[in-house]
């Protein structure tokens, strides 16, 4: 049986608390968005399978986030 995991986007991914909790609960992190370069590097190190977008969320819309998500979900 092919089971699809529920999917999230982490909008403030730097501390990765949401991503960690979601991953432990069985969610797939489709996209992690973070403005701080150092925080993003930490998130990439801890969640290398996730897509990452270094951006200020105040300037994002659904189309930009969809381009950052390459999972096909």
Secondary structure, 3 states (H helix, E strand, C coil): CCCCCCEEEECCHHHCHHHHHHHHCCCEEEEEEECCHHHHHHHHHHCCCCEEEECCHHHCCHHHHHHHCCCCC
